[in-house]
Amino acid sequence: MAANEKSKAKTEQAKGKAKETVGRAVGNERMTAEGRAEQSKGDARQAKEKGKDVFRH
């Protein structure tokens, strides 16, 4: 299950980065902000999983 959560985190980060890049390219500030938010969500999920790993080992 942890690997699944880690892959979700990476996916969210990648989607967020892509959305942010497209938003900047077309000049859409809302899309850029949404991309940053998705990246942050992925970062938080990844940090949570890393914290779990520390306590497991």
Secondary structure, 3 states (H helix, E strand, C coil): CHHHHHHHHHHHHHHHHHHHHHHHHHCCHHHHHHHHHHHHHHHHHHHHHHHHHHHHC
